[in-house]
Amino acid sequence: MGGDGALLELHEVVAGYEEVEVLRGVSLAVRAGEIVCIIGANGAGKSTLLRTVFGMVQPREGTIRFAGEEIAGRPPTEVLERGLGYVPQGRCNFPAMSVEENLEMGAYTRTDARVRHDVEELLERFPMLGAKRRAPAGTLSGGQQQILEIAIALLLHPRVLLIDEPSLGLDPRMVEIVFSTIVAINRAGTAVLMVEQNAKQALAISHRGFVLELGRNRFEGTGQALLDNPDVRAHYLGG
């Protein structure tokens, strides 16, 4: 795998739910400045991997190190404080609250004086949110809500952002906007670890990728190398 210089590194992680073992020894690394994507069939363990890194699922074996510190088994609040952000699958905002209020809620762990500045900066950075700052979040389109979810996570200034299925349920135009947003976030200095069913487009914007199969590493390489790999194309990219 090659974890030299890794900001986030998993080694032989085993995890699951009650009696069900989902991850069966997964290893991967994310370096500063990278977009890394995880692809694989349904049930491969992709979302469980993110949930385990973020402390929502307790690992049974293996290590998870972030910025050189072991974080396996730490609660999500501690993981957040250390600089790992998480955008879960689906829409998890407060639909009856305004876009602006949702952003303010995203900074609930912060007590510094720059919260208002950062909220305004994000509303300016994402014009589609700025234009609807006083609209209830539940009235936004699916793609706009996804951008809002990402913006909320950015309020805590993560060094690595975990994103689970950002294109789920979106039309092609919004998929392009969401992926462009992820690239822009990465270029601004945030590393990204992304789970995505839209494997071709995810690999196209990723520095590196990992393919999971039944909870184990199956392939890894640069995004382009995986796009060019005949086995990956045949089994995970639709030919």
C-alpha positions in Angstrom: 0.0 0.0 0.0 2.8 2.4 0.8 1.8 4.6 3.8 4.9 6.8 3.7 3.8 10.4 4.5 0.2 9.3 5.1 -2.1 11.7 6.9 -4.7 9.0 7.4 -3.7 5.3 7.4 -5.6 2.1 8.0 -3.8 -1.1 8.6 -5.6 -4.5 8.6 -8.8 -3.1 9.9 -11.5 -5.6 10.9 -15.0 -4.2 11.8 -18.7 -5.0 11.5 -22.0 -5.0 13.2 -22.8 -7.5 16.1 -22.0 -10.9 14.6 -21.5 -9.7 11.1 -17.9 -9.0 10.0 -17.9 -6.5 7.2 -14.3 -5.3 6.9 -11.9 -8.2 6.9 -8.5 -6.7 7.1 -8.6 -3.4 5.0 -5.5 -1.3 4.5 -5.3 2.1 2.8 -3.7 5.5 3.1 -4.6 9.1 2.3 -1.8 11.6 1.9 -2.0 15.3 2.4 -3.4 17.0 -0.8 -5.0 13.8 -2.2 -8.4 12.8 -3.3 -8.7 9.0 -2.7 -11.8 7.1 -3.7 -13.1 3.8 -2.6 -15.2 1.8 -5.1 -16.7 -1.7 -5.1 -20.0 -3.5 -5.3 -22.8 -3.0 -2.8 -22.0 -4.8 0.4 -18.2 -4.5 -0.1 -17.9 -2.5 3.1 -17.2 1.0 1.7 -19.6 2.9 3.9 -18.7 0.8 6.9 -15.1 1.8 6.4 -15.9 5.5 6.6 -18.1 4.9 9.7 -15.2 3.0 11.3 -12.7 5.7 10.7 -15.1 8.3 12.1 -15.7 6.3 15.3 -19.3 5.2 14.6 -18.3 1.6 14.2 -15.8 0.1 16.6 -12.9 -1.7 14.9 -12.2 -5.2 16.2 -8.7 -5.5 14.9 -6.1 -3.3 13.2 -5.0 0.3 13.5 -6.3 3.7 12.3 -3.8 6.5 12.5 -4.4 10.1 11.8 -1.6 12.6 11.7 0.5 10.0 13.5 -2.0 9.4 16.3 -4.0 6.2 16.8 -7.7 7.1 16.6 -9.3 3.6 16.3 -12.2 3.4 18.7 -12.3 7.1 19.6 -15.8 8.7 19.6 -16.8 10.9 16.6 -16.5 14.1 18.7 -12.9 13.4 19.4 -12.3 12.5 15.7 -13.9 15.8 14.6 -11.7 17.8 17.0 -8.6 16.2 15.5 -9.4 17.4 12.0 -11.4 14.6 10.3 -14.8 15.7 8.8 -17.6 13.5 7.7 -20.4 13.9 5.1 -22.6 10.9 5.5 -24.7 9.3 2.8 -28.1 10.9 2.2 -29.4 14.3 3.3 -28.8 14.9 7.0 -29.5 18.6 7.4 -32.3 20.3 9.4 -35.0 20.7 6.6 -37.2 23.2 8.5 -34.2 25.5 9.3 -32.8 27.9 6.8 -29.6 27.3 4.9 -27.8 29.9 7.0 -29.1 28.3 10.3 -27.9 24.9 9.1 -24.4 26.3 8.6 -24.5 27.9 12.0 -25.4 24.5 13.5 -22.4 23.0 11.7 -20.2 25.1 13.9 -21.8 23.9 17.1 -18.5 22.7 18.5 -16.7 26.0 17.9 -16.6 28.9 20.3 -14.2 31.2 18.5 -15.2 34.6 17.1 -14.7 33.7 13.5 -17.8 31.5 13.1 -19.9 34.3 11.5 -17.0 35.2 9.2 -16.7 31.5 8.1 -20.4 31.2 7.5 -20.5 34.3 5.3 -17.4 33.1 3.5 -19.1 29.7 2.7 -22.2 31.5 1.5 -20.1 33.5 -0.9 -18.0 30.5 -1.9 -21.1 28.5 -2.8 -23.4 31.0 -4.6 -26.2 28.5 -4.9 -26.3 28.5 -1.1 -25.9 32.2 -0.8 -28.9 32.8 -3.1 -31.0 30.7 -0.8 -29.5 31.5 2.6 -32.9 32.2 4.2 -34.8 29.4 2.4 -35.6 26.2 4.4 -32.9 23.6 3.7 -35.7 21.1 2.8 -36.7 23.2 -0.2 -33.3 22.8 -1.9 -32.8 20.3 -4.7 -30.9 17.1 -3.9 -27.7 18.5 -5.4 -28.0 21.8 -3.5 -28.5 19.9 -0.3 -25.4 17.9 -1.0 -23.4 21.1 -1.4 -24.9 22.3 1.9 -23.8 19.1 3.6 -20.3 19.6 2.4 -20.3 23.2 3.4 -21.5 22.3 6.9 -18.5 19.9 7.3 -16.1 22.5 6.1 -17.0 24.8 9.0 -14.8 22.7 11.2 -11.8 23.1 8.9 -11.1 19.4 8.4 -7.7 18.3 7.2 -9.3 15.2 5.7 -13.0 15.1 4.6 -14.7 11.7 4.5 -17.6 11.8 1.9 -20.0 8.9 1.5 -21.8 8.7 -1.9 -21.9 12.4 -2.8 -23.6 11.8 -6.2 -26.4 9.5 -4.9 -29.7 10.3 -6.5 -28.5 13.3 -8.4 -29.1 14.2 -12.0 -26.0 14.3 -14.3 -25.7 18.1 -14.2 -25.6 18.2 -10.4 -23.2 15.3 -10.3 -20.8 17.4 -12.3 -21.3 20.3 -9.9 -20.8 18.2 -6.8 -17.6 16.6 -8.2 -16.3 20.0 -9.3 -16.9 21.2 -5.7 -14.9 18.3 -4.3 -12.0 19.0 -6.6 -12.1 22.7 -5.6 -12.1 21.8 -1.9 -9.1 19.5 -2.4 -7.2 22.2 -4.3 -7.9 24.6 -1.4 -5.9 22.2 0.8 -8.3 19.5 2.2 -7.6 15.9 1.5 -10.6 13.8 0.6 -11.5 10.1 1.2 -14.6 9.4 -0.9 -16.9 6.4 -1.3 -18.7 6.6 -4.6 -20.9 4.2 -6.8 -20.2 6.4 -9.8 -16.8 4.8 -10.2 -15.8 6.2 -13.5 -16.3 9.8 -12.6 -14.9 9.3 -9.1 -11.7 7.7 -10.4 -11.4 10.5 -13.0 -11.0 13.1 -10.3 -9.0 11.0 -7.8 -5.3 10.8 -7.3 -5.6 7.2 -6.1 -8.3 4.6 -5.6 -9.0 1.4 -3.8 -11.4 -1.3 -4.8 -13.0 -3.3 -2.0 -14.5 -6.7 -2.5 -16.3 -8.5 0.3 -14.5 -6.4 2.9 -11.0 -6.9 1.6 -8.6 -4.9 -0.7 -8.9 -6.1 -4.3 -7.1 -3.5 -6.3 -5.4 -0.2 -5.7 -3.5 2.3 -7.8 -3.8 5.8 -9.3 -7.2 6.8 -10.5 -6.0 6.6 -14.1 -4.4 3.2 -13.6 -7.6 1.7 -12.2 -9.6 3.3 -15.1 -7.2 1.5 -17.5 -7.2 -1.8 -15.6 -9.1 -4.4 -17.7 -10.3 -6.3 -14.6 -11.5 -3.2 -12.9 -13.3 -2.0 -16.1 -15.0 -5.4 -16.6 -16.2 -5.9 -13.0 -16.6 -2.4 -11.5 -16.9 0.1 -14.3 -19.4 -1.6 -16.6 -17.0 -2.7 -19.2 
